[in-house]
Amino acid sequence: MLARYYLKSLLSNKALWGWGVGFMAFWLFMGSYVFGFNMVSKTEDLGYTSVWFSLIGLISGSIIATSVAYSIYYANSSLAYGFRFTKLKPSSYIFSLMGSTSVAGGIIGSFIIALTILLFSSRTGFLILPIYPEFSILMFIITGMFMFLLSAVLVIFANNYTGLKSISFIVFIPQLLSYLFGFSELGIPLPSTVVYASPFSDITRLLFQTYYGKPSPLNISNGTGPALNPYILVVSLLFWIVLLFVIAMFLVKRIRPRSIEEGRQV
Amino acid sequence: MMIDLKDVTVKYDRRYTRYALEHINLSMKNEKVVVIGPNGSGKTTLLKVLTGLVHIESGEAYVNGMDVRTIRGETGVSTNMAEVYRIMGSTIRDLIRIYSDLKGGDSAGPEDIVYKFGLETILDKKIHQISSGEQKMIGNIMSLSFNPSLILMDEPFDNVDQARRLKLLDMVEKTDAEMIINTHEFDLLNRLQGWGLYFIIEGKVFGKFQVSQLKNLYISRGELSQSLAVMDTSFGKFSITENSGTVPITSARNLNSLFDEVA
């Protein structure tokens, strides 16, 4: 019940569509038409397209996280009351929102796939399709799950244990980390241990693989280095999801009612 | 349902010496009471203690024998406080359905009440798109729905127009549930004869009186020997007396102006 209404609420959020799809379409346009001036062959350009797709997929997921984080922040008193005086349980709240955020991630991800195909194919004149689109959507669903849990942990931790003046920074942490890991991989070759350990890199590399059809090379920007083991990437990402789920459950059970006015900046 | 507050103290900011509630002891069982006090006296904090929405500095608060800090799944307690209905940014219609599900009730009841109050145009709007009076009415309607056994209403008549106030009073009078209503206004209390009455000033509760006594109660500066209660405030002591005194309590529209008049 809660999941259905939360999904409806997410999908009717114009800001989420504007930033999560509209702004990402702008970046995909930049990737295909502005930065992709030397795209010439279908085979080589599949790799270039896959890099852009994986980066934009990660950032799009982090934008969902920001919307979710604000939503949890505004609900702090409702949850404190709800756990006491309704049938709502912390576990059902986390599962419901995680489920609906994952579905929203899958839906928005489908638009990202479609936009990537449209823009990169129209730019090159070749039809550049993802090799495993069904796994791309699955990855967007898992990304939604991860981003929900990350934003839930950050916001509820801030709500319970710190001042709320920093809330407008905290809700953007998933986006900041996504930009940091996403773009740093393009410019600075990261060691494989960092790539495997970082959930943001795991998402990028797995999204890359679903589009490209082959495991991601260590240096994603120039396609060099050993191929990364997708199983380790999956296990690492699932480890982060489980860890964040446990922390989110611990925190939400202790949610502290706070006045949302505490988050006011001036 | 039983309410028991034992020596409850609440402080919003530990740096300040002033308490929002100071050593409150209060017991209620199957009663209907009105708590009146000036703005900032601790009325809302009292209800927040009972709904678990505020940190209790010291003391204990029980609802139906269960500590409010650890109570879970007690669907019989409802409130009109707006912040508890912000679980997500849905339309009012969806919020009613969500809370119907969470309270184990039927959404037809509250939706019918929305129509009864002529508020149907707000059903497809989100909470931030409606006026403060409409938000208050949605809280009131939610609190009166789903067969609660204890209703905690904070300033239910604030920003509500006269016609809706009277309809709301009708509903409040007819409900069987135990109730606590906070208000700083006196003018609607004569409809609540038979209800208990408490005063709250600077975080301290005084009483219990009866609403039916209100027309005979007076307030005077100082500590009088025949007083029913002495209110010790930062701006002096005031005595509540019956049948004689400096200012009849009902002569003022609310407690804010009453203290100005006596002081």
Chai-1 contact restraints between the chains, C-beta under 6 A:
chainA,res_idxA,chainB,res_idxB,connection_type,confidence,min_distance_angstrom,max_distance_angstrom,comment,restraint_id
A,M1,B,D101,contact,1.0,0.0,6.0,A-B,restraint_1
A,Y5,B,S90,contact,1.0,0.0,6.0,A-B,restraint_2
A,Y5,B,D94,contact,1.0,0.0,6.0,A-B,restraint_3
A,Y5,B,I98,contact,1.0,0.0,6.0,A-B,restraint_4
A,Y6,B,M88,contact,1.0,0.0,6.0,A-B,restraint_5
A,S9,B,M88,contact,1.0,0.0,6.0,A-B,restraint_6
A,S9,B,G89,contact,1.0,0.0,6.0,A-B,restraint_7
A,S9,B,S90,contact,1.0,0.0,6.0,A-B,restraint_8
A,Y74,B,R86,contact,1.0,0.0,6.0,A-B,restraint_9
A,A75,B,R86,contact,1.0,0.0,6.0,A-B,restraint_10
A,A75,B,I87,contact,1.0,0.0,6.0,A-B,restraint_11
A,S77,B,L53,contact,1.0,0.0,6.0,A-B,restraint_12
A,S77,B,E83,contact,1.0,0.0,6.0,A-B,restraint_13
A,S77,B,V84,contact,1.0,0.0,6.0,A-B,restraint_14
A,S78,B,V84,contact,1.0,0.0,6.0,A-B,restraint_15
A,S78,B,R86,contact,1.0,0.0,6.0,A-B,restraint_16
A,S78,B,I87,contact,1.0,0.0,6.0,A-B,restraint_17
A,A80,B,G52,contact,1.0,0.0,6.0,A-B,restraint_18
A,A80,B,L53,contact,1.0,0.0,6.0,A-B,restraint_19
A,Y81,B,T51,contact,1.0,0.0,6.0,A-B,restraint_20
A,Y81,B,V84,contact,1.0,0.0,6.0,A-B,restraint_21
A,R84,B,G52,contact,1.0,0.0,6.0,A-B,restraint_22
A,R84,B,I71,contact,1.0,0.0,6.0,A-B,restraint_23
A,F85,B,E74,contact,1.0,0.0,6.0,A-B,restraint_24
A,F85,B,V77,contact,1.0,0.0,6.0,A-B,restraint_25
A,T86,B,T75,contact,1.0,0.0,6.0,A-B,restraint_26
A,T86,B,L102,contact,1.0,0.0,6.0,A-B,restraint_27
A,T86,B,K103,contact,1.0,0.0,6.0,A-B,restraint_28
A,K87,B,G73,contact,1.0,0.0,6.0,A-B,restraint_29
A,K87,B,L102,contact,1.0,0.0,6.0,A-B,restraint_30
A,K87,B,G104,contact,1.0,0.0,6.0,A-B,restraint_31
A,L88,B,L102,contact,1.0,0.0,6.0,A-B,restraint_32
A,P257,B,L53,contact,1.0,0.0,6.0,A-B,restraint_33
